[in-house]
């Protein structure tokens, strides 16, 4: 009701009479109304002021102008002694009771918005269980989407359509959970969770930083994985997680403790961290994750991928390097930008490991070419020397069947300028069946068949080179 007209509604009837009288009816009488309709009634009755008290011969309270007896008769005291002290929602809830009993005529001058409106202003929300409280293996979905997840350690691991039959999931046992709760579920089980393929198989994995790392038979007991719950997970998810690598920068250790060293993961490789670097480089400030020992040994033996650009983590060595077949090749300042190395991700690595990679000769038989393309020549590595190959050598010696690796031009020029391969390098040229060993700082010595075999030299270490190289090396018998 408006304060101007002062024509009070049927809310002014005594509570006792309200209980006995038949409800007043209007065409299209409502038994409920939307919040927007109640807002319009309040605008008409009180100017939309939900805390107003209209003084007169009888005071009226709140946005919908209740008299005190009506407010109390319909249970308003459960919220507040007077309507104007209750919230908007609480006033509307009491008004809904009045509307159901008396109809829109209870607000004779402002009932228009209520006619024909049958919406529930505050529909009861369905109560759904907290997914985190559900047992592992429970299938869940939201009421408003087709996706299904399975609860594993508080996470909701996605279930693909292809998983349903082979993994034996019973869609008749799905538990509905709230939309927001469903969508906010982490999709990866907690680190350290032991999992297996729900479809079967003996392989076991441990979840670490979102990846599933294989647990060998030896690690199963030595790493204590046999004492943890073993959870079945969807096949598709497990395949993806097993193919995922640990994130670069993660610090790891052997879960069993057999290897006391600490490692940092860089592009799938595990690089050892020295005791000094552990604190000096801030690795001790990162989360340390236990991983299966067999997996760690394989990762430690795995060279960084070719093309990985690295630097000393602590900055003691300001140079930048590119990884090629396990060796770290220096990049000059000009090449840093001209050859596009500046556009690659720069990885900080332990300094001691980097020093070893810098000192490591590029593997014999590696075929290289200046990455800038300014030098069209192709070279083969032999004892740290880049030996130039002619077109005939490239195909005749079979190097066209090997990967051609781009290297910094400055480094290549330095390697090509060496007078001879390092001592101990085994060479074979097409002009002879003799295998030569480089000795004495650039001489060559012929080897016999008896020099090869178990515990001796290995023919697999022989590098095929152009005849021009073996010809220029002096022969010695010493």
C-alpha positions in Angstrom: 0.0 0.0 0.0 1.2 3.5 -0.7 1.9 5.9 2.1 0.0 8.6 0.2 -3.4 7.0 0.0 -3.1 5.4 3.4 -5.7 2.8 2.3 -4.5 -0.2 4.2 -4.8 -3.7 3.0 -6.6 -6.7 4.4 -3.4 -7.3 6.5 -5.2 -5.1 9.0 -7.8 -7.8 9.8 -7.4 -9.3 13.2 -5.5 -12.6 13.3 -8.5 -14.5 14.7 -10.8 -13.3 11.9 -8.2 -14.2 9.3 -8.2 -17.8 10.5 -12.0 -18.1 10.2 -12.9 -16.0 7.1 -13.0 -17.5 3.6 -10.2 -16.1 1.4 -11.0 -13.2 -0.8 -10.7 -14.2 -4.4 -9.9 -12.3 -7.6 -9.7 -13.5 -11.1 -6.5 -15.3 -11.6 -5.9 -15.6 -7.9 -2.3 -16.5 -7.1 -1.0 -18.8 -4.3 2.6 -17.8 -4.9 4.4 -15.0 -6.7 7.9 -14.4 -8.0 10.4 -12.0 -6.2 10.0 -9.5 -9.0 6.3 -9.4 -8.4 6.8 -8.8 -4.7 9.2 -6.1 -5.5 6.5 -4.3 -7.5 4.0 -4.7 -4.6 6.6 -3.3 -2.2 7.2 -0.4 -4.6 3.5 0.4 -4.5 3.1 -0.2 -0.8 6.2 1.4 0.7 8.2 2.9 -2.1 10.4 -0.3 -2.0 11.7 0.4 1.5 11.9 -2.9 3.2 12.8 -1.4 6.6 10.1 1.3 6.7 7.6 1.9 9.5 4.5 3.8 8.4 3.0 5.7 11.4 -0.7 6.3 11.6 -3.7 5.2 13.7 -2.2 1.7 13.2 1.5 1.4 12.3 2.4 -0.8 9.3 5.8 -2.4 9.0 8.3 -3.4 6.2 8.2 -3.3 2.4 4.8 -5.1 2.2 3.3 -3.0 5.1 2.3 -5.7 7.6 0.3 -4.8 10.6 1.7 -6.3 13.8 -1.1 -8.8 14.4 -0.9 -10.2 10.9 2.9 -10.5 11.1 2.7 -12.5 14.3 -0.3 -14.6 13.2 1.5 -15.9 10.2 4.7 -16.8 12.0 6.8 -13.6 11.5 8.2 -13.7 15.0 10.4 -16.7 13.9 12.4 -14.1 12.0 11.9 -10.8 13.9 9.4 -9.1 16.3 8.5 -6.6 13.7 8.4 -7.1 9.9 10.7 -4.1 9.1 13.4 -5.8 11.1 13.3 -8.9 9.0 15.1 -9.4 5.7 13.4 -8.9 2.4 13.3 -12.7 1.9 11.8 -13.3 5.3 9.1 -10.7 4.7 8.3 -12.3 1.3 8.1 -15.8 2.9 5.5 -14.5 5.4 3.7 -12.7 2.6 3.5 -16.0 0.7 1.6 -17.5 3.6 -0.8 -14.5 3.6 -1.2 -14.8 -0.2 -2.0 -18.5 0.1 -4.7 -17.8 2.7 -6.3 -14.6 1.5 -5.3 -14.2 -2.1 -4.0 -11.0 -3.8 -6.8 -9.0 -2.2 -4.8 -8.8 1.0 -3.1 -5.9 -0.8 -6.2 -4.2 -2.3 -4.5 -1.2 -3.9 -1.3 -3.0 -5.0 -2.3 -6.5 -5.9 -1.9 -6.2 -9.7 1.5 -7.8 -10.0 0.3 -10.8 -8.0 -2.5 -11.7 -10.3 -1.6 -14.6 -12.6 1.8 -15.1 -11.1 2.2 -18.6 -9.6 6.0 -18.7 -9.4 7.7 -19.9 -6.2 9.9 -17.0 -5.1 12.4 -19.1 -3.3 12.2 -22.7 -4.6 13.7 -25.3 -2.3 17.1 -26.4 -3.6 17.8 -30.1 -4.0 20.2 -31.3 -1.4 23.1 -33.2 -2.9 25.9 -35.1 -1.2 29.4 -33.6 -0.9 31.4 -35.6 -3.5 34.5 -35.5 -1.2 32.6 -37.6 1.3 31.8 -40.4 -1.2 33.8 -43.6 -1.2 36.5 -44.2 -3.7 35.2 -45.7 -6.9 31.8 -43.9 -6.7 30.6 -42.6 -10.0 29.3 -39.0 -9.9 27.7 -36.5 -12.3 26.0 -33.2 -12.1 22.2 -33.0 -12.8 22.8 -30.7 -15.8 25.5 -32.3 -17.8 26.4 -35.7 -19.4 30.0 -36.0 -18.1 30.7 -38.7 -15.5 33.6 -38.8 -13.1 34.8 -41.5 -10.6 35.9 -40.4 -7.1 39.5 -41.3 -6.3 41.1 -39.8 -3.2 38.8 -36.8 -3.3 39.4 -36.2 -7.0 36.9 -36.7 -9.8 38.7 -38.6 -12.5 36.9 -38.2 -15.9 35.4 -41.4 -17.3 35.4 -41.6 -21.1 32.6 -43.3 -23.0 35.1 -46.0 -24.1 35.8 -46.8 -20.5 32.3 -47.8 -19.5 32.2 -51.4 -20.8 35.8 -52.6 -20.4 36.2 -50.9 -17.0 32.9 -52.4 -15.7 31.4 -49.1 -14.6 27.7 -49.4 -13.7 25.9 -46.2 -14.8 22.9 -47.3 -12.8 24.8 -46.5 -9.6 25.7 -42.8 -10.5 25.4 -40.4 -7.6 24.2 -36.9 -8.5 26.2 -34.0 -7.0 25.9 -30.2 -7.1 27.0 -28.6 -10.4 29.5 -26.3 -8.7 30.9 -29.2 -6.6 31.2 -31.4 -9.7 32.9 -28.8 -11.8 35.4 -27.9 -9.1 36.6 -31.4 -8.4 40.3 -31.9 -9.2 40.7 -34.3 -12.0 43.9 -35.9 -10.8 44.2 -38.1 -7.7 46.5 -36.8 -4.9 50.3 -37.3 -5.3 51.3 -40.7 -4.0 48.1 -42.4 -5.0 48.7 -45.9 -6.3 46.6 -46.8 -9.3 45.9 -49.5 -11.8 43.9 -49.8 -15.0 40.3 -50.5 -14.0 40.0 -52.8 -17.1 42.7 -55.1 -15.6 46.4 -55.8 -15.9 49.2 -56.3 -13.5 50.9 -52.9 -14.0 50.8 -50.5 -11.1 51.5 -46.8 -11.1 52.0 -44.0 -8.6 50.5 -40.5 -9.3 53.1 -37.7 -9.0 52.3 -34.2 -10.1 49.5 -35.4 -12.4 51.6 -38.1 -14.2 51.4 -41.8 -13.6 54.8 -43.3 -13.1 55.3 -47.1 -13.4 56.1 -49.0 -10.3 58.4 -51.9 -10.9 58.2 -55.2 -8.9 61.2 -54.3 -6.9 59.9 -50.8 -6.2 56.5 -52.2 -5.2 57.8 -53.3 -1.8 61.1 -51.3 -1.4 59.2 -48.0 -2.0 56.3 -49.0 0.3 53.8 -48.8 -2.5 52.3 -52.2 -1.4 51.1 -50.6 1.8 49.0 -48.0 0.1 45.4 -48.4 -1.2 45.5 -49.6 -4.8 42.8 -47.7 -6.8 41.4 -48.7 -10.2 41.2 -45.7 -12.6 39.6 -45.2 -16.0 41.7 -46.7 -18.8 41.8 -43.5 -21.0 42.8 -41.3 -18.1 45.6 -43.7 -17.1 46.9 -43.9 -20.6 47.2 -40.2 -20.8 48.7 -39.8 -17.4 51.3 -42.6 -18.1 52.3 -40.8 -21.3 52.7 -37.4 -19.4 56.0 -36.4 -18.1 56.8 -34.8 -14.8 56.8 -31.0 -15.0 60.1 -29.2 -15.5 61.6 -27.9 -12.3 60.1 -30.6 -10.0 62.6 -31.9 -7.5 62.5 -35.6 -6.9 64.2 -38.4 -4.9 64.2 -42.2 -4.8 61.1 -43.2 -2.8 63.0 -46.1 -1.3 65.9 -44.0 -0.1 68.4 -46.4 -1.7 69.7 -43.4 -3.7 70.3 -40.5 -1.4 70.8 -38.0 -4.2 68.3 -35.3 -5.2 67.4 -34.5 -8.8 65.6 -31.8 -10.7 63.4 -32.8 -13.7 64.1 -30.9 -16.9 62.2 -31.9 -20.1 61.8 -35.5 -18.9 65.4 -36.0 -17.7 66.4 -36.1 -14.0 69.6 -34.1 -13.4 71.5 -34.6 -10.2 71.8 -31.7 -7.7 75.0 -31.5 -5.7 74.9 -30.8 -1.9 76.1 -27.2 -2.4 73.5 -26.5 -5.1 70.7 -28.0 -3.0 70.6 -24.8 -0.9 72.6 -22.3 -3.0 70.2 -22.7 -6.0 67.0 -22.8 -3.9 66.1 -26.4 -4.7 65.5 -27.0 -0.9 62.6 -24.5 -1.1 60.7 -26.6 -3.6 58.4 -29.6 -2.8 60.5 -32.8 -2.8 58.6 -35.7 -4.4 59.4 -39.4 -3.9 59.4 -41.4 -7.2 60.0 -45.1 -8.0 63.7 -45.9 -8.1 63.7 -47.7 -11.4 61.9 -44.8 -13.1 64.4 -42.4 -11.5 67.4 -44.3 -12.8 65.9 -44.3 -16.3 65.2 -40.6 -16.2 68.7 -39.9 -14.9 70.2 -41.8 -17.8 68.0 -40.0 -20.3 69.8 -37.1 -22.1 68.0 -33.8 -22.4 66.2 -33.5 -25.8 68.2 -32.0 -28.6 67.5 -28.3 -28.9 66.9 -27.8 -25.2 68.5 -24.4 -24.3 70.0 -24.3 -20.8 71.9 -22.1 -18.4 73.6 -22.5 -15.0 70.7 -22.2 -12.4 72.8 -20.1 -10.0 74.1 -17.8 -12.8 77.8 -18.4 -12.0 78.3 -19.3 -15.6 76.5 -16.5 -17.7 76.8 -18.5 -20.9 73.9 -20.1 -22.7 74.1 -23.6 -24.2 72.0 -25.8 -26.5 71.8 -29.6 -25.9 72.8 -31.9 -28.7 73.1 -35.7 -28.1 73.9 -35.2 -24.4 76.5 -32.5 -24.9 76.0 -28.8 -24.0 77.3 -26.6 -26.9 77.9 -22.9 -26.2 75.9 -20.3 -28.0 77.6 -17.0 -28.9 75.9 -13.7 -28.3 75.2 -13.1 -32.0 73.8 -16.6 -32.4 71.5 -16.2 -29.4 69.2 -14.0 -31.4 70.2 -14.6 -35.0 69.6 -18.4 -34.7 66.4 -18.1 -32.7 67.7 -19.6 -29.5 66.2 -16.5 -27.7 62.7 -17.7 -28.6 63.2 -21.1 -26.9 62.4 -21.8 -23.3 65.6 -21.2 -21.2 66.0 -24.0 -18.6 68.1 -23.4 -15.5 70.1 -26.6 -14.6 72.5 -27.5 -11.8 75.9 -26.0 -12.5 77.9 -29.2 -11.8 75.8 -31.2 -14.2 76.1 -28.4 -16.8 79.9 -28.4 -16.4 80.0 -32.1 -17.2 77.7 -31.7 -20.2 79.9 -28.9 -21.5 83.1 -31.0 -21.2 81.4 -34.0 -22.8 82.4 -34.4 -26.5 79.6 -34.7 -29.0 79.1 -38.4 -29.6 81.2 -39.9 -32.4 79.2 -40.4 -35.6 76.9 -37.5 -34.9 76.1 -35.7 -38.2 76.0 -31.9 -37.8 75.4 -28.8 -39.8 75.4 -25.1 -38.9 71.9 -24.3 -37.7 72.0 -20.8 -39.3 72.5 -22.3 -42.8 75.3 -19.9 -43.6 77.6 -22.9 -44.0 76.1 -25.5 -46.2 78.7 -28.1 -45.3 77.9 -31.3 -43.4 80.3 -32.7 -40.8 80.6 -36.0 -38.9 81.9 -35.9 -35.3 85.0 -38.0 -34.6 86.8 -37.5 -31.3 85.6 -34.0 -30.8 86.6 -33.0 -34.3 84.0 -32.0 -36.9 85.2 -33.8 -40.1 83.8 -32.3 -43.3 81.9 -34.6 -45.6 81.6 -34.2 -49.4 78.4 -35.1 -51.1 79.9 -38.5 -52.0 81.1 -39.1 -48.5 77.7 -38.1 -47.1 75.9 -40.9 -49.0 78.8 -43.3 -49.5 79.6 -43.5 -45.8 75.8 -43.9 -45.0 75.5 -40.7 -43.1 72.4 -39.7 -45.1 70.6 -42.4 -43.1 71.3 -40.7 -39.8 69.7 -37.6 -38.3 71.2 -34.3 -39.3 71.6 -32.1 -36.2 71.8 -28.3 -36.2 74.6 -26.8 -34.1 75.8 -23.3 -33.4 78.1 -22.1 -36.2 80.7 -20.7 -33.9 81.0 -24.1 -32.1 81.1 -25.9 -35.4 83.8 -23.8 -36.8 85.9 -24.4 -33.7 85.4 -28.2 -33.9 86.1 -28.2 -37.6 89.4 -26.3 -37.0 90.9 -29.0 -34.8 94.0 -30.7 -36.3 93.0 -34.2 -35.4 90.5 -36.3 -33.4 91.3 -36.9 -29.7 93.5 -39.8 -28.8 91.8 -43.1 -28.6 89.3 -42.4 -31.4 88.9 -45.3 -33.8 88.7 -44.4 -37.5 88.0 -46.3 -40.7 88.2 -44.8 -44.2 86.8 -46.3 -47.5 90.3 -46.8 -49.1 91.2 -49.5 -46.6 89.8 -52.1 -44.3 92.3 -51.1 -41.6 90.9 -49.6 -38.4 93.1 -46.8 -37.1 93.4 -45.6 -33.5 94.4 -42.0 -33.0 97.4 -41.8 -30.6 100.2 -39.4 -29.6 98.2 -36.2 -30.1 97.4 -36.7 -33.8 99.1 -39.8 -35.1 97.4 -43.0 -36.2 98.2 -46.6 -35.3 96.9 -49.6 -37.2 94.9 -52.1 -35.2 94.6 -55.9 -35.6 91.5 -58.1 -35.2 93.0 -59.3 -32.0 92.6 -55.8 -30.5 88.8 -56.2 -30.5 86.5 -58.4 -28.4 85.3 -58.8 -24.9 87.3 -56.7 -22.5 89.0 -55.0 -25.5 88.1 -52.4 -28.1 84.6 -52.4 -29.6 84.0 -52.2 -33.4 80.8 -50.3 -32.6 83.0 -47.4 -31.6 84.6 -47.1 -35.1 83.8 -43.9 -37.0 83.8 -43.9 -40.8 85.6 -40.8 -42.1 86.8 -39.6 -45.5 90.1 -40.9 -46.7 91.5 -37.4 -46.7 91.5 -37.4 -42.9 93.3 -40.8 -42.3 95.8 -39.9 -45.1 96.9 -36.7 -43.4 97.5 -38.3 -40.0 101.0 -39.6 -39.6 101.3 -43.4 -39.1 103.1 -44.7 -36.0 103.7 -48.1 -34.5 103.9 -46.9 -30.9 
